[in-house]
Amino acid sequence: MKFMKLGSRPDTFYTAEAVRSVSSEVSSDLIIQVKGSRYLLHKFPLLSKCLRLQRLCSESPETSQHQIIQLPDFPGGIEAFELCAKFCYGITITLSAYNIVSARCAAEYLQMTEDVEKGNLVYKLEVFFNSCILHGWKDSIVTLQSTKAFPLWSEDLGITSRCIEAIASKVLTHPSKVSLSHSHSRRVRDDISCNGAESQRHKPTTKGWWAEDMAELGIDLYWRTMIAIKSGGKIPSNLIGEALQIYASRSLPNISRQIKANKEAASDSDSDSAGEVTSKHRLLLESIVSLLPSEKGAVSCSFLLKLLKAANILNASSSSKMELARRVALQLEEARVSDLLIPSLSHSSDTLYDVDVDIVMIILEQFMLQGQSPPTSPQRSKLGFERRRRSRSAENIDFEFHESRRSSSASHSSKLKVAKIVDGYLQEIARDKKLPLSKFIAIAETIPDFSRHDHDDLYRAIDIYLKAHPDLNKSERKKLCRVLDCKKLSVEACMHAAQNEKLPLRVVVQVLFFEQARAATAGGKVTELPSNIKALLASHNIDPSRPPGPLSTTTSIQADDQWSVSGLKSPKSRISTLRMKLAEDDDLDEKDTHTDGMGRPSKFKAFCALPARPKKMFSKLLSINRSGSEKN
């Protein structure tokens, strides 16, 4: 730290009966009151250097012994006034970055300029400020920080702007040419006198050496300084991002826990103070968001999601939330499931996870709309969904394969990662008993089909949701399971689903069929079925060890087994009753689709596309199970 000493006389100020006086053979003739304190001083040394005191003394009436001057709005208080008074008496004073701002404002208030006397205090302070303070890193930081107590005076005198320019220039200069950050060199003494020689030790420093010291600034000064640094165009965006992360970690620690505690403990008496703290944090957060570099990857996705959590808790502006959501979407593949559990504002106590699903929906929508999806990627058009509706059989695999090949490799890779993240997120929020079914399905359907290589994680999420919401009716359970593709389930998941009593019966039938079809395609035997399923098949003289016929992708199905709409209306086959029941269920499914035609294809149509022999076998199974459930 740099310092400067002025004057040579010893300090003779003393306090007697709550009055500050100076030892002198000459009797005092001036009383100055500064913010409740009284000073018993002499006119000659003060008025010879202070133009303002000259004017005030000429305007105020004189008394027989002492003339009284009141300075109620003196900047810097009694410390700054006493420093100026000691300078007038020639008493030694020490100036540094810690008191130069208050001394400069006080000297300006008293008008201690060159017009009154050569070498006055204002001139000496300006020389020290320009030649010493602005040349030191720590001195500039401390001085800028002290301007917060005198914002208007510091702005008018140019102290704030000059400190910001000095700090920015040092950051933009090569580290080897700049004094070290004092947080990285606390063991190195850097006491430099303007009249003495410099004693510095240089140590290797990192590229972000400046970030920790700047984190001590208030948000207004920090924002202005960062703007000056960014405008220089020499600092990489990732270093700017690291600096912002350091500042946020200091300014917004455990913001969710802190704000929630304030809301719970706030009473009528301190509600205003709690609201003031929230407003302060909100301003700080929005300022950090405005400083984020525009380049992708400048800050981590985890940091962006932490900011988004804080923004949601602090009820930040919608523009700040949308900006954070857009930035998160650009690098969503880097996110973790725990980061996406954004706290909600409701703070309800009867939910396991009180999260804001709407914000995650916005992030996913932004992810799907960003430039990662070129025009050649699968289009969410009505025609595309009609194609899926017409081909929920084996040929759909080829269709999805071509869809994935048509998307760019980078886009497809990121979507595969995001699909795993979303399925993990669904497993977490599925435990929330108050999570609406529509939101669960909306998040699940945001991810394209080709982005999920398997549906095991999605099946786990559906199973968790069914267990947490036992009151779902038949239609809702069917609507939930419509997002599931049984062809993409592993053997373990299929075995679990075959015994899952909470799944709709048609899903269980599909699982069993695709397991048999998979075994037939592989030329092996059917995988081991649960004992209850084997008993059910044996009761109808069905041998589970015999693989069904090959899975046909053509339309060469016997006319008697064509599952067309007209066929469902007329009972011409041995399973006409079953067809009628399934038609009723499918009609209900059709009503559940979206009005814009974007609904998922019916699982009934996928079942209708099965070959004749497996179809008859599972029709018997489905008929027996349905008749048993109707009796119950």
WOMO-V378821 format. One line per field, one symbol per residue. phi: phi as a letter, one per 30 degrees, with the letter a starting at -180 (. if undefined). psi: psi as a letter, one per 20 degrees, with the letter a starting at -180 (. if undefined). burial: b if it has 16 or more other C-alpha atoms within 10 Angstrom, else e. Layout:
phi = ???
psi = ???
burial = ???
This chain:
phi = .cbbcbibdddcdbcbhibdbbdadcddbbcccbhiccbcbcdeddddbcdddddddddcddcdbbccbcbdcddjiddddddddddddiddbccaddbdddddddddddhdcdddadidddddddddddcbdddcdddddddddddddbdddddddidddddddddddddddeedcbdddddcbddcdbdbcdcccdbbbcbdbddcdcddddddddddddddddddddddicceddddddddddddddcbdhddddddddddcdcddcddddddddddddddddddddcdddddidbdddddddddddddddhdddddddddddddddbddddcdddddddcddhdcccdbcccddddddddddddcdddcdeddecdcdddddddddbccddddddddddddddddddddddddddddddddddddddddcdddddddddddddddddcdbcdddddddddddddbddddddddddddddccddccdddddddddcdddddddddddedddddddddddiccdddcddddddddddchcdddddddddccccdceddcdcddddddcdccdcdddddddddddddddddddddicdddddddddddddddddddddddddddddddddd
psi = pqrppqriqqojqrpolkpprppqipqqjppppoliqppoaqgghghiiohghgghhhhqqqrhgqppppmhkppiahghghghghghijqpqpqahhjhghhghghhgilmrhhgpqkrhgghghghghhggiiqghhgggghhiihimggghghijgghhgghggghhhiqphijqqqphiilhioplopqhiaqqnqppqpqrhkhighhhiiqrhghgghghghghhhjipqhhhgggghhgghhhhlplhghghhhhhhipahhjhghghggghghgggghgghiipqippjhqqhgghhghhghhhgilrqhhgghgghghghhlhiirqghhimpqrihlqijqgomqohhghggghghghirihorhirpplrhgghhghhimkbhihghghghghhhqqggggghhgghghgghhhhhgihioijoqhhhghgghihpqhiiohrkghhhgggggghhimijprgghhhhgihipohhjqrgghghghhjoiiqqhhggggggghghhghghijarqqpqqhhhghghhikkpoiioqrrqopjrjmqqhijomrhhhhhpnirikhggggghgghhhhhhhirqhjjjrqqphghhhhjqrgghghghhgghgghghhhhh.
burial = bbbbeeeeeeeebeeeeeebbbeeeeebbbbbbbeeebbbbbbeebbebbbebbeebeeeeeeeebbbbebeebbbbbebbbbbbbbbbbbebebbbbbbbbbbbbbbbbbbbeeeeeebbbbebeebbeebbbbbbbbbbbbbbbbbeeeebbeeeebbbbbbbbbbebbbeebeebbbbbebeeeeebebbeeeeeeeeeeeeeebbbbbbbbbbebebbbbbbebbbeeeebebbbbbbbbbebbeebbeebbeebeebeeeeeeeeeeebeeebeebbbbbbbbbebbbeeebbbbbbbbbbbbbbbbbbebeeebbbebbbbbbbbbbbbbeebbbbbbeeeeeeeebbbbbebbbbbbbbbbeeebbeeebbeeeeeebeebbebbbbebeeebeebbeebeeebbebbbbbbbbbbbbbbbbbbbbebebeebbebbeebbbbbbebbbbbbbbbbbbbebbeebeeebbbbbbbbbbbbbbeeebbbbbbeeeebbbbbbbbbbbbbbbbbbeeeebbbebeeeeeeebeeeebebeebbebbeeeeeeeeebbbeeebbeeeeeeebbbbbebbebbeebeeeeeeeeebbbbbbbbbbbbbbebbebbbbbbbeebeeeeee
